[in-house]
Each structure stands twice: as C-alpha cells, then as structure tokens.
C-alpha cells in the first residue's frame, strides 16, 4: 500500500530521516513509535506531502507520489492537535470539508453520530473543550472512508466512553482491510489496536515486525514493557559502540 525507499530529510545540519525504508501493508494496524526527535513526525509529514524529502522515494499503490498529489484523497489524517477557525461552527466546518472534495466518496458519518456531534452543529470551535475538538478531528479523519488512516495520539483528551467508541471504530476499519498507522504514548491503547510495530530512533528504523514477535524476543507480555526493554537494549548497544569508538581513537593516538 505504502512503500518508502531510502528516504532522507535534513533541516540544516540535522538529519531527521536517514535512509529510511519501510513498507506499510493494507489490513494491518501499525504502531509508529520512538522517543521525541526520532523522526516520526517528519516521516508522516513526508507521506502526507507536507514536507519534501531530500532524497528517496515514496510509493502509494504502486505509483510514485512525486509531483502527484491526488493520492492524498486516499488518506485520512487525525492530528494530535486540530487547529480550526475559531469562529466557525462545527456544522460549517463539516460542510466546508465536504465541499472541498471534487469527487467525494460515500461518506462515513458514523463517528459524527457516535460522538453526538450532530447535536452540537451550531457550537463554535473556540467554545469546544479539548476532548470535543479531538472528536471533531476523529470524525473528519474517517469522513471520506479513506483506505489509509494516520492517527496521531487519537485517544488523548477523550473521555473513557469516547475512547472505546474510537477503538472499536479503528478495529472495524482494520478488519475491512484498511491500512492504519497510529502514533501514541499510551501503550495500552496500542497493545489493543496494533498488529505491527515500527520503532524509530535518531532518524532510522530500529525495529519493524509484529507486536507478537517483539513480545517474544523481549519476553514481555505487555507492549509498553516490551518497548521499554527494546529501548534499553538499544541504549546499551549504543554506549558499547561509543566506548569501542573511544578506545579505537585512544589506540590511534598512542600509535601516532
């Protein structure tokens, strides 16, 4: 569904992505995780066409996206924080987004009804709580029935009932064969929803396999603990490599 090949992106001297290659397959739900500054957001923005990579290739449904933006109609995006015109009403926002599409598919308004947004269409965006804004973002992400969904911290700020509504929706869409990619710091949510883990660190992918495989190799039953063990092992490996590098430098100085 989405194939990323040798993708690199720098901001000045900082390389946010360094030769990243990964495939995301339809019918799976991926947890895209990593520490702050690992390159997750840059990778997502490259896929969405919001950031242009320095090199590499992005392929969606077998076709490169370079200079072709129509592929974005296949993607639903739920940002961590939705920014909307303050004075616009919920109903006006929904109508505006619907009118933007030239050839809209059959609409999926299930979350609009489940979150009862249809009962507050006259409310202005600046009056909404953070949780209600999050519901609006979720409803917009699913609205056009896209085959690909990017959900950034989707349950943050939602009340427990709304969290379960959204989780059930995500699982149903996955079962329909859609590709779903979730970034979240709430490991318990990812444990319930995801089939695969893509772990990023320092602009590279350090783990790309199933959740069950990660739990097996770490000996942990919960995804949060498995990820923590993976991170600690990588930190130890990094420290060992740094020590070896320092030793080599010292030996070279002695020889000279």
C-alpha positions in Angstrom: 0.0 0.0 0.0 2.7 2.5 1.0 6.4 1.8 0.2 9.1 4.1 1.4 12.6 3.6 -0.1 15.8 5.2 1.2 14.0 8.3 2.4 16.2 11.1 3.8 15.3 14.6 5.1 17.5 17.2 6.7 16.8 20.5 8.4 20.1 22.3 8.0 22.8 20.1 9.6 20.2 17.9 11.4 19.2 14.8 9.5 15.7 14.0 10.7 15.4 10.9 8.4 18.4 8.9 7.3 17.9 6.3 4.5 14.5 5.2 5.9 13.0 2.2 4.1 9.7 0.6 5.2 6.6 -0.9 3.8 3.1 -0.4 5.2 0.6 -3.1 4.2 -3.2 -2.8 3.9 -5.1 -4.8 6.5 -2.7 -4.0 9.3 -2.6 -1.5 12.1 0.9 -0.2 12.8 2.3 1.5 15.9 4.8 4.1 14.8 6.7 4.9 17.9 10.0 6.2 19.2 11.4 8.9 21.5 11.0 12.6 20.9 13.1 13.7 17.9 13.2 10.2 16.4 11.8 11.3 13.0 8.2 10.0 13.4 6.5 13.3 12.6 8.9 14.1 9.7 8.2 10.7 8.2 4.4 11.2 8.5 4.6 14.7 7.0 6.7 13.4 4.1 4.0 10.8 3.4 1.2 13.5 3.6 3.1 15.7 1.2 3.6 18.4 3.9 7.4 18.0 3.8 9.6 17.3 0.8 12.3 14.8 1.4 15.9 15.5 0.4 16.2 12.1 -1.3 14.4 8.7 -1.6 11.1 7.7 -3.0 7.5 7.3 -1.7 5.2 4.9 -3.5 1.5 4.6 -2.9 -0.5 1.9 -4.6 2.5 1.1 -6.8 2.9 4.7 -8.1 5.4 7.3 -7.0 3.9 10.4 -5.4 6.4 12.8 -6.8 4.6 15.7 -8.4 1.3 13.8 -8.0 -0.9 14.9 -5.1 -4.2 13.2 -5.8 -3.0 10.2 -3.7 -3.8 12.2 -0.6 -7.5 11.7 -1.2 -6.8 8.1 -0.1 -5.6 9.2 3.3 -7.5 10.3 6.4 -5.4 12.2 8.9 -6.1 12.9 12.6 -3.6 15.4 14.0 -2.6 15.4 17.7 -4.0 18.9 18.0 -6.5 20.1 15.5 -6.3 23.8 14.5 -9.6 25.1 13.1 -11.1 28.6 12.5 -12.2 29.8 15.9 -15.5 31.4 14.8 -16.5 28.5 12.6 -19.3 26.3 13.8 -19.0 22.5 13.8 -21.6 22.2 11.1 -19.9 24.8 8.9 -16.6 23.1 9.3 -18.0 19.7 8.3 -19.8 21.3 5.3 -16.6 23.1 4.2 -14.5 19.9 4.3 -17.2 18.0 2.3 -17.3 20.8 -0.3 -13.5 20.8 -0.8 -13.6 17.3 -2.3 -14.3 17.3 -6.0 -15.4 13.7 -6.2 -16.3 12.7 -2.6 -16.9 9.0 -2.0 -19.8 7.7 0.1 -19.4 9.5 3.4 -18.7 7.7 6.7 -20.5 9.8 9.3 -20.6 7.0 12.0 -18.3 8.9 14.4 -20.3 12.2 14.0 -23.4 10.3 15.3 -21.5 8.2 17.9 -19.8 11.3 19.4 -23.2 13.2 19.2 -21.5 15.9 17.1 -24.8 16.1 15.1 -26.4 17.6 18.2 -24.0 20.5 18.6 -23.5 21.6 15.0 -24.1 25.3 16.0 -21.3 25.3 18.5 -18.3 27.5 17.5 -14.9 25.8 17.5 -13.4 28.2 20.1 -16.0 27.2 22.6 -15.2 23.5 22.5 -13.3 21.5 25.1 -10.1 19.8 24.0 -11.9 16.4 24.1 -14.7 17.7 21.8 -12.2 19.1 19.3 -10.5 15.7 19.3 -13.8 14.1 18.4 -14.2 16.5 15.5 -10.7 15.6 14.3 -11.5 11.9 14.5 -14.8 12.4 12.7 -13.0 14.3 9.9 -10.3 11.6 9.5 -12.8 8.9 8.9 -15.4 11.0 7.0 -14.4 10.2 3.4 -14.0 6.5 4.1 -10.2 6.5 3.2 -8.3 3.3 2.7 -5.3 4.8 4.7 -5.6 6.4 8.2 -2.9 8.3 10.1 -3.9 8.8 13.7 -1.6 10.9 15.9 -2.4 10.4 19.6 -6.0 9.6 18.8 -7.3 9.0 22.3 -5.6 11.9 24.0 -8.1 14.1 25.8 -11.1 11.7 25.2 -13.3 10.5 28.0 -13.4 6.7 28.6 -16.6 6.1 26.7 -15.3 8.1 23.7 -12.0 6.2 23.8 -13.9 2.9 23.5 -16.0 4.2 20.6 -12.9 5.2 18.7 -11.0 2.0 19.5 -14.0 -0.1 18.2 -14.1 2.1 15.1 -10.4 1.6 14.4 -10.6 -2.2 14.8 -13.6 -2.4 12.4 -11.8 -0.4 9.8 -8.7 -2.6 10.1 -10.9 -5.6 9.6 -12.2 -4.1 6.4 -8.6 -4.2 5.0 -7.6 -0.6 5.6 -4.1 0.5 6.5 -3.9 2.3 9.8 -0.9 3.9 11.3 -1.0 5.2 14.9 1.4 7.2 16.9 0.8 7.3 20.6 2.5 7.4 24.0 -0.4 5.4 25.5 1.0 1.9 25.2 -2.2 0.1 26.5 -4.1 1.6 23.5 -1.5 0.4 21.0 -1.5 -3.1 22.7 -5.2 -3.4 21.9 -5.2 -2.0 18.4 -2.0 -2.7 16.6 -0.6 -5.7 14.8 2.9 -4.4 14.0 5.5 -2.1 15.4 7.8 0.3 13.6 10.2 1.7 16.1 12.3 4.8 15.1 15.4 6.3 16.7 17.6 9.1 15.5 16.1 9.1 12.1 16.3 5.4 11.4 14.1 2.4 11.8 15.4 0.1 14.5 12.6 -2.4 14.7 9.9 -3.4 12.1 8.0 -6.5 12.9 4.9 -7.8 14.5 3.8 -7.0 18.1 3.8 -10.7 18.9 7.4 -11.1 17.7 8.5 -8.1 19.8 6.9 -9.6 22.9 8.5 -12.9 22.2 12.1 -11.6 21.8 11.8 -9.4 24.8 10.0 -11.9 27.0 7.4 -9.3 27.9 3.6 -9.7 27.7 2.7 -6.1 27.6 3.7 -3.8 24.6 4.8 -1.0 26.9 7.3 -3.1 28.8 8.4 -4.8 25.5 9.2 -1.3 24.0 11.0 -0.2 27.2 13.2 -3.3 27.1 13.9 -2.7 23.4 14.9 0.9 24.1 17.2 -0.1 27.0 18.9 -2.7 24.9 19.5 -0.2 22.1 20.9 2.3 24.6 23.3 -0.3 26.0 24.4 -1.2 22.4 24.9 2.5 21.6 27.0 3.0 24.8 29.1 -0.1 23.9 29.7 1.2 20.4 30.7 4.6 21.7 33.1 3.1 24.2 34.7 1.0 21.4 35.0 4.1 19.2 36.7 6.0 22.0 39.1 3.0 22.5 40.0 3.0 18.9 40.7 6.7 19.0 42.9 6.3 22.0 44.8 3.4 20.3 45.3 5.6 17.2 46.6 8.5 19.3 49.1 6.2 21.1 50.4 4.9 17.7 50.9 8.4 16.5 
